Amino acid sequence: MRRPPSLRHTRFQSPTRSPKGHHPGVFGLANALAREGRLSPEEYAVWRASNDWYDAHFPNPTATDPTVYDPHLNPGAAAWFRPTATEALARVTPYLRILRDHGVPCVRLESARPGRIVYADAYQVVAVAPQPGRVPQGRT
């Protein structure tokens, strides 16, 4: 019997914070390896083809809203796959393999409520998680 799809959003990210204070996502981690010239020719070809697919099929939130990742307006904003983005989720595997082969930790997170949604499309949401100790603004 086939399992029903999860109703949880999914994110792949570093388990540790970057010097800027955020947890880089799977694409940022893999892109850093490529930028640093650490990929073999075979890995580079897989990374390039994967990035090309996402560029062609996946909207870029900053093209719609350049402020979506603004650290002052949306501190800690992070992209999450929607539960229905099955093809986009399946295409993360090559990135995870490259990260694993380079000893770069990457964890999978799932959440029904990733935070305050600041951007949404058919495949993803960008959400700002509640900050510990901060009182949400708005209704009381």
C-alpha positions as CSV (number, residue, x, y, z in Angstrom):
1,M,0.0,0.0,0.0
2,R,1.3,3.4,-1.0
3,R,1.9,6.0,1.8
4,P,-0.1,9.2,1.5
5,P,2.1,12.3,0.8
6,S,3.4,14.1,3.9
7,L,1.6,17.3,4.7
8,R,4.8,18.8,6.0
9,H,7.2,21.2,4.4
10,T,10.7,20.0,3.9
11,R,14.1,21.8,4.1
12,F,17.6,20.5,3.8
13,Q,20.2,22.6,5.6
14,S,23.5,22.7,7.4
15,P,23.1,21.7,11.1
16,T,25.4,24.6,12.0
17,R,25.0,28.3,11.5
18,S,27.2,30.2,9.1
19,P,29.2,33.3,10.2
20,K,26.2,35.4,9.1
21,G,24.0,33.5,11.6
22,H,21.8,31.4,9.3
23,H,21.8,27.7,8.4
24,P,22.8,27.5,4.7
25,G,20.5,25.4,2.6
26,V,21.4,22.4,0.4
27,F,21.8,24.5,-2.7
28,G,24.0,27.1,-1.0
29,L,26.2,24.3,0.5
30,A,26.6,22.6,-2.9
31,N,27.1,25.9,-4.7
32,A,29.9,26.8,-2.2
33,L,31.8,23.6,-3.1
34,A,31.5,24.4,-6.8
35,R,32.6,28.0,-6.2
36,E,35.6,26.9,-4.3
37,G,36.6,24.5,-7.1
38,R,36.2,21.4,-4.9
39,L,34.0,19.3,-7.2
40,S,35.4,16.7,-9.5
41,P,34.6,17.1,-13.2
42,E,31.8,14.4,-12.8
43,E,30.4,16.1,-9.7
44,Y,30.6,19.5,-11.4
45,A,28.6,18.1,-14.4
46,V,25.9,16.7,-12.1
47,W,25.8,19.9,-10.0
48,R,25.6,22.1,-13.2
49,A,22.8,19.9,-14.7
50,S,20.9,20.0,-11.4
51,N,21.2,23.7,-11.1
52,D,20.1,24.2,-14.7
53,W,17.0,22.1,-14.0
54,Y,16.0,24.1,-11.0
55,D,16.7,27.4,-12.8
56,A,14.4,26.3,-15.6
57,H,11.6,24.8,-13.5
58,F,11.7,26.4,-10.1
59,P,10.8,30.1,-9.5
60,N,13.4,32.3,-7.8
61,P,11.7,34.1,-4.9
62,T,14.0,37.1,-5.3
63,A,12.8,37.6,-8.9
64,T,9.3,38.2,-7.5
65,D,10.3,40.0,-4.3
66,P,13.9,41.2,-4.0
67,T,13.4,41.8,-0.2
68,V,12.3,38.2,0.6
69,Y,15.7,37.4,2.1
70,D,16.4,40.9,3.5
71,P,17.9,40.2,7.0
72,H,16.1,43.3,8.5
73,L,12.7,42.7,7.0
74,N,12.7,38.9,7.2
75,P,15.4,37.8,9.6
76,G,16.4,34.2,9.1
77,A,14.1,33.7,6.1
78,A,14.5,30.2,4.7
79,A,13.0,28.3,1.7
80,W,11.1,25.1,2.3
81,F,9.7,22.7,-0.3
82,R,5.9,22.4,-0.3
83,P,4.6,18.9,0.5
84,T,3.4,18.6,-3.1
85,A,6.8,19.4,-4.7
86,T,7.6,15.7,-5.2
87,E,9.7,16.1,-8.4
88,A,11.7,19.0,-6.9
89,L,12.3,17.1,-3.7
90,A,13.4,14.0,-5.7
91,R,16.0,16.1,-7.5
92,V,17.7,17.0,-4.3
93,T,19.4,13.6,-4.1
94,P,22.4,14.4,-6.3
95,Y,23.2,17.4,-4.1
96,L,23.0,15.3,-0.9
97,R,25.3,12.8,-2.5
98,I,27.9,15.4,-3.4
99,L,27.7,17.0,0.1
100,R,28.1,13.5,1.7
101,D,31.1,12.7,-0.4
102,H,32.7,15.9,0.7
103,G,31.9,15.5,4.3
104,V,29.6,18.4,4.4
105,P,26.8,17.8,6.9
106,C,23.2,18.4,5.8
107,V,20.1,17.6,7.7
108,R,16.5,17.2,6.6
109,L,13.9,19.2,8.5
110,E,10.1,18.8,8.2
111,S,7.4,21.1,9.6
112,A,3.7,21.6,9.1
113,R,4.3,25.2,10.2
114,P,7.7,26.5,9.1
115,G,7.0,30.0,10.2
116,R,5.6,33.3,8.9
117,I,5.3,32.9,5.2
118,V,6.8,35.8,3.3
119,Y,6.7,34.2,-0.2
120,A,4.9,31.2,-1.7
121,D,4.7,29.6,-5.1
122,A,3.6,26.1,-6.4
123,Y,6.8,24.5,-5.2
124,Q,8.1,26.3,-2.1
125,V,7.5,28.8,0.6
126,V,10.0,31.1,2.2
127,A,9.3,31.4,5.9
128,V,10.6,33.3,8.9
129,A,10.7,31.1,11.9
130,P,9.7,32.7,15.2
131,Q,12.7,34.0,17.1
132,P,13.0,32.6,20.7
133,G,12.1,35.2,23.3
134,R,10.4,37.5,20.8
135,V,6.8,38.4,21.1
136,P,5.0,38.2,17.8
137,Q,3.6,41.5,16.5
138,G,0.0,41.9,15.6
139,R,-3.1,40.5,17.3
140,T,-3.0,39.6,20.9
